[in-house]
Amino acid sequence: MTKDIWVNLPVANISKSVDFFKKLGFKANERFPFTETMASFFIGEKNFVMMLFTNSVIEGFCGNKISDTSKGTEVLFSIDAESPQEVDQMLQKAEDAGGKIYANGGEKDGWMYGGGFIDLDGHRWNVLHMDFSKMSK
């Protein structure tokens, strides 16, 4: 049976990406040292592990080239927010840290509030507050 799951994310520059994700409030994973080719963070209350590796290291793991994020999206990371205000705060933090907003915060379907940003390497992140009590049954 599966024991755990984490994401390995390719980045061009470890130190710039570390700075970006620290500004978003992600917690450093002290179990793994930050090096020139690797860094690790915990995301959220459940401490989901995000490993950052340089592009060449990821290509070595996968045996092929990484996706060109300027031409398409391979994955969309979604972050659960406690409130619409937290969505907007996270979007602002991402923009202040050098990311780009691709979707401003807004309501959807009467029960969700969300928006999205693009990190320094073109990976897309979705931040959502979901109020299931307002969801139609």
Secondary structure, DSSP 8 states (H G I E B T S, - for coil): -----EEEEEES-HHHHHHHHHHTT-EE-TTS---SSEEEEEETTTTEEEEEEEHHHHHHHHTS----TTT--S-EEEEE-SSHHHHHHHHHHHHHTT-EEEEEEEEETTTEEEEEEE-TTS-EEEEEEE-GGGS--
